[in-house]
């Protein structure tokens, strides 16, 4: 399994709505609205990197109110 943090920027005032909509999606461990340069931070899990990428492009980026995402895979060194 591959896990990643997905950092999300949203339109003004949309962070809570975006986090709530993403939270119910398959493969999402957590979705929190936060302060700082990003508005929502999601922790996701997928079978492999390809499935993770498809999840981000097909599911997360299609949520209304999202302007930008940055996917950070977790590595175990």
N, C-alpha and C positions, 0 to 999 in steps of 0.2 A: 504494500500500500504506500501511496505517496500522500503526504500532507503538505499544505501550503497556507500561508497567510495571503489574503487578497486585500490590498489597500485600495479603498474606493473614495473618489471625490464625487460629490453630488451637487445638484443645483441647490441654491440657498433654501433652507427650510425643509429639505427632502430627506435628511439623514435618517430620522426615525422611521419614516415610511419605507425607505429602501431597506434598512436593516430588518424590519419586520417581514417584508416580502421575501427576502432572501433566506431568512431563518428557517422557513418551512420547506426549503428545497432539499432534494436528495443529495447526500454527500456533504452537507453543511454541518459542521460540528458546533459552531457558534457564529453569531453575527451581532456585533455591538456598534452602536453609534458612539463616537468619541470626539474629542476636541483636538485641534492641531491642524497640520497640513492636509490630513485625510479626515473624512467625515464618518466612514464606516470601516471597521476591520473585521474580516471574515476569516474563520479557520475552516478549511475544507479538506476532505479526504477523498481520494479516488484510487482506482485499481492501478493506474500507471500515469505517466506524465501526459500521454496522448489523451486519455480520458479526462484528466484534469483540465487540459487546454480546451477541450470541447465543452466541458461544463462552464468554464469561464466565458467563452465566446457565445455559446448557444443559450445559456440560461442567465448568467449573472449580468452580462453586458446588455441584455435585452430588457432589463428592469428599467422602467421609466424613472427618470431623475438622475441616472448615473451619467457623469460626464467623462470619467477616466478611471481605469483600473491599473493596478500594478500587482502582478502575481509573484510571490516570494516563496519558492519551495523550501521546505524544511530539510536540512541536511544533518546527518549525525556523524560528526567527525571523531 
